[in-house]
Amino acid sequence: MKNLKKLLTTFLFLFFYAYIVNISNLESNIILLEGEEYKFNTCPFIEVAETTSVLSNEESNYKIELNLFGKINLKTIDVTEIKDLEVIPSGEVIGLKLYTNGVLVVGMSEIEDIDKNKVKPYENTEIKEGDTIIQIDENEIDSVKTLRDVVNESNGKNLNLTLVRDGAVLTANIAPAKVSLSEYKLGLWVRDAATGVGTLTYYNPTSNEFGALGHGISDSDTGKMIDIESGELVTSKIISITKGSAGVAGELRGTILNQPSIGNVTKNTNFGIFGKLNNLNNIKIDYSKKMKVALRDEIEEGDATILCNIDGLEVREYKIFIEKINLNNNYDNKSFMIKVKDKDLIEKTGGIVRGLSGAPIIQNNKLVGAVTNVLVANPEVGYGIFADLMIKNSN
């Protein structure tokens, strides 16, 4: 009997411990759309208290307190509720120019020094592909040119590099190799910018904010999300369409060379590219299409449409079908599956192709999300991201 009581006590202790740890791991700051409920699992011993809201025309701010037995505070959550949000779906093809925070190491290679020796200055250092170099000694590194100048001015002396890797800051020492009378090299391939083409999802006329792509831009060599310092949104001129087929990804190819700027990019995230439009003269904005952003429980399996511009002339609406909705998805950009039903779009592109990422998805006159991925095995099928996920990650 004593062993049973001991076992039961241990079980209850572990249960409460695991529960409290789970509560403490909840986000401290959350964003909700007006009318959306914040849902979490609780138990009879936890009391939920809500403080008085601080109101403005655009949002409400309040706190949720989770208390054990009404006395012990386990977690305080700051809540921002976005009120009466309306945006304008776009569908226009756009180009992106992203400039990194520091320079990104995309590769390493053996080099020949001035004495014809094959050397690897990076060997036996902590430097890895995917690292971002933000500082060398006391010099802030903001471009490939700056890095090159600092290395050439080193005269071969040992350099202390400050790196960022997966959000952590670390250091490494490296001695540049002399390759000519006035040039030194580290044996590192680096990049300070990236470009891409996609689709503009929405524009918020109240704040001038935009969301695009429904996913982020990763470096083509390392596969890692690019940590940007700044960026530019430009128009894109359609060059060609490669039609998708089973096993072959199609592509909407566009150029951003010499295209006019339409905005600034401030965030590159797993849920989209965000920033502000500042030159509306260079992009078509149909203010008559302004609509609300759908809450997740308003999205239905069934008919919907996407907006996209595949010929470079005008945005058109194409029929799709929404299926397999994952209402609890807050971790990636595959919130629901979609299937292209429009014969005209299938005839021109084969379905979903690269470049259509970000195409707004409309249902019941509300923005429900954006196209993000295609199933290569069947280009008529792909994924969409919830619009609320994009909105929340833009802030």
N, C-alpha and C positions, 0 to 999 in steps of 0.2 A: 504493500500500500504506500509506504514511504517513497519507494522508487517511482511509483506511478505519479505521486504528487510532485516529486522532483522533476520528473520528465515533463509533466504538464507545465510547471513553473518555467522551466527552461524554454519550452515551446512558446509560451506566451511572451517571454522576454525577447526571444529572437524575432517573434512576429512584430511586436511593437518597435523593436530596434530597426528592423527592415522597413517598416512603415514610415517611421520618423525620418530615416535616411532618404526614402523616396520623396517625402514631403520637402526635405531640405534641398533636394536636387531639382525641384521645380524652378523654372525661370523666375528671376526677380523682377523682370520687366516684360510685360506683354502688351500687344496691340490688338484691339478688337475692332471690327466694323460695327456700326450702329445696329443693334438688334441681335448681335451674335453673343452667345453665352460661352463663358469659360468653363469647361468641363474637366473635372478631375475626381478621382476616387477618394472617398473619405470614409470615416467610420464613426460610430456613435460617440466616441470620446473626443472627437475633434469638433470645435465650434468655429464657424465661419462668420467673421464680422466684416462689414464694409463701411468705410469712412465716407464722409460727405464729399460729394463731387465738387471739383473746381471746374466750372463751365466756361466755354468760349463758343464762338459761332461755329468753329470747325471741329472742336474736340472736347471731350470730357476727361478729366484726370481724377482717379481715386485709388484707394488702396484696399486690398483684401488681406485680412489677417487670419491666419490659421492658428488656433489656440488649443492646446491639450488641456482637457477638463476645464476650459474657459479661463485658465490662469497662466499657463506656460505658453509663451509665444514660440511657435515652431517656424513660422515663415511669414514675411510680409511681402506682398506682391504689388508692385506699382502697375496700374492699368491705365492705358491710354485708349479711349474709345473715339474712333474717327466718325464724325457725324455727317449725315446727309451727303455722302461722297458720290459724286458723279464725274465720269471721265468720258473722253471721246475716243472710241476705238479707231485705230488707224489702218493698218494693213499695208502701208507703204514700205518698199524695200529701202533699207538704209545701210550706210557704211559706218564702220567704227575704227577709230585710231586710238589705241590705248598706249599710254606711256608709263613705264614701270616706276615703282618706288625703289630707286637704286637700279642696278643692272642685274639681269638674271643669267646665271651660269647654265648654258644649254649643252655644253660639251667640253671635252678635254682632249688634247692631242700632243703628241711628242713633237718637239721643235728642234731645229738645228741652230746651235749658237755660233758666234763669230769665229770660233775655232773649228767649226765643222763637226762638233760633237753632238750626238743625239741626246737631248735632255728632257726631263719631265719636272719642271719646277713645282708642280702641284703634288707630286708624289710624296707620300708620308706626311701630308697635311690633312686637316679635317674638312677640306673643301669637297663638296659633292655636287653633282648635277642637280639642278632645281634650287640651289641656294641663291639668295639675293645678296649681292654686295652693296652695302649702304654707306660704308666708310672705309677709307684707307688711311691709317695713322690719324691725323687730325682733319683730313680732307673729306668732306661730304661728297659721295659719288651719286650724281644725278643723271649721268649719261655715259655712253660708251666713250665719247670723246674725252670727258673728264677723267675716266679711268685710264685711258691711254696716256693722257698728259701726265698724270701723277706717276704712273709706272715709268715713263721715259725720264722723268726728273729724279728718279730714285737713285740713279747711278749704280743700280744693282744691289743696294743695301736691303736688308731684311725689312719686309713690310708687314704691318699688323692690320689684318682685314677684319672688319665687323660684318657679320653675316646674319641673315634671317632665314631660319629653316622651320617650316610648319609653325610659324608664329613665335618661335623661340629665338632669342638673340644669342649668338656665340661668336667666338673669335678664332682666327687662324693666322699663322705666320708663314710667309712665303718669300723666297728670294728670287727676284726676276732674273731671267737669263738675258745676257747681252747678245743680240743677234746682228747688230751693225754698230758703226761708230756712234750713232745717236739714238738707237732704238733698243728697247728692252721688252721682253714678253713674258707672260705668266703661263702660257700654254692653255689658256682658258678661252673657250668660245662663249661670248656674252651677247646679250640682246637687251635693248632698252625700250622697245616698242613692239606692238603687235597690231594686226589689222584683221578685220572680218566683215562679212556681209550677212545681214539678217533682216528681220521684219520688225517695224515699230508696232508695239502692242497698243499702247494707249497714251493719251495726253490729258493732263489735268489742267484745265484752263484757269482754275483758281490759283494754283501754286506754280504753274508752268512746268511741273515735273512730268517726266515721261518714264515709261518702262518698255523694254524691248527684249527680244530673243527668248525669254523664259528660261534661259540657262546662262552660264558665264562663259567667258572666253579663256581657254587654257592654252598654255604654250604648246606648240606643235611638237617640240622635241622632248620636253620633260613630262608633258601631260598634266602639269600642275596648274591650278588656277593662278592667273597673273595678278599679283598685288600691284594695283595701279596707284600712281600719284595724281594723274590727271588723264583726261581723254577728250576726244572730240567726236561728235556725231555729225555725219555729212550725208548728203544725198548719194545715191548709187545709180549708175547707169547699167541697165540690163544688157549683157553681152550675148548670152545663149542659155538654153535650157537642155540639160542632159536628162533624158527621161529615165525614171526609176523602173526597175523590173525585179523579179524574184532573185535575190542574192546580189543585186547590184544597186547601190545607193545612187539616186539621181541627184542633180545639183542645179540650182538656180545661180548662174554665174553673173556677177556684177563687178563693175570697176568703181573705185573711189578716187581714181587719179584725177586731179584738178576739179573735183566736185565741191560745190559750195558748202560751207558749214551751216548747220542748223541748231547746234546745241553743244553743251558741255557734259561730259560723262564724269560722274563722281563716284560710282560704285560698280564693281564687277563682282557678282555673287553667283552662287549655285542656282539662284532663283531668277536671275535676269540681270540686265544692264540698266542702270538708272542714272538720272541726271536732270538737267533742265534745258528746255528749248529756249533759245534767245534770238532766233532769226526765223520767224514764222513765214516770212515772204518766200522762203525757199522750199516750203513743203505745204502740201494741201491739207488743210484742217477743215473738216465738215462739221461746223458747230451744231447743225441740226441733228447730228447723230449722237449728241450727248445722252448718256444713260447711266443708270446705277450699276454698281458692282454687286453681283449676286452673292448671297450667303451660301455656304455649302449645302445646307439643307433645302435650298431652293433649286439646286441643280438636279435634273432628272435624266434617267436613261431614256434616250429618245432622240428625235430630230434636233439639229442645231445647224449653224452655219459658221464658216470662217471667212474672214476678209483678207484678201491678198492681191498683190499686183504682180502678175507673172509675165506681163508683156511690156512693162515699162510705160504703159500709157495711162491706165486707170485701175483703181481698186475695184474688185468685183466680189460678189458674195457667192460662195459655193456651199453645196449641201454636204453635211456630214451626219454621223450618228454617234451619240455619246453612249458608252457602255462601260461596265465594271468600274464604278466610282468608289474610290477609297477615301471616305470622309475623314479618316483619322490621319491622313498623310500630312505631316509637317516637316519631313526630313529630306525629300528630294523633289524633282520636278516631274514625277510620273504620278500625277494625282488621279487621272482617269484615262481610259482607253478611248480612242476615237477611230472611226472608220469612214473613209471618204466615200460618199454616195453619188457625187456629182460627176456625170459622164464626161462633161466638158473638161473638168480639171484632170480627170484620169487620162483622157485622150492627150492632153497637152504635157502633163508632167509624170503620169503613171501613178500619181497620188501625192504623198508627202515627200518632199525633197529637201536637201540642204539649201538654206536660204529662206525657207518658209518658217523657220523657228521664230516664234514671237507672233505669228499670225493670230489675231484676236478671234476668240470663239464666242459666238452670240447665241443665247437661248432665251426665249420669252422676253425679248427686248432688254436683256441685261448682259453685261460682260461677265462670263463665267470663267474664262481662262485664256490660255494661249497654247498653240502647238509647240511642242518641244522636241520630240523624238519620233523616229520612224522605225518600224520593224523591217529590217533589211530583207527578211524572207518574204515579206508581203508589203510593198510600199503603199498599199491602200489603207494600212493600219498603222497607228502610232499612238503617242501619248500627248496629253495636255496637262498643264499645271493650273491649279486653282488661281483665279485672279487675286483672291485675298492673300495668298502666299506672296505674290509679287508686290502687292501694295504694302504689306507689312515689312517686307525686306527692303523696301525702298527708303524706309525711315531710319 
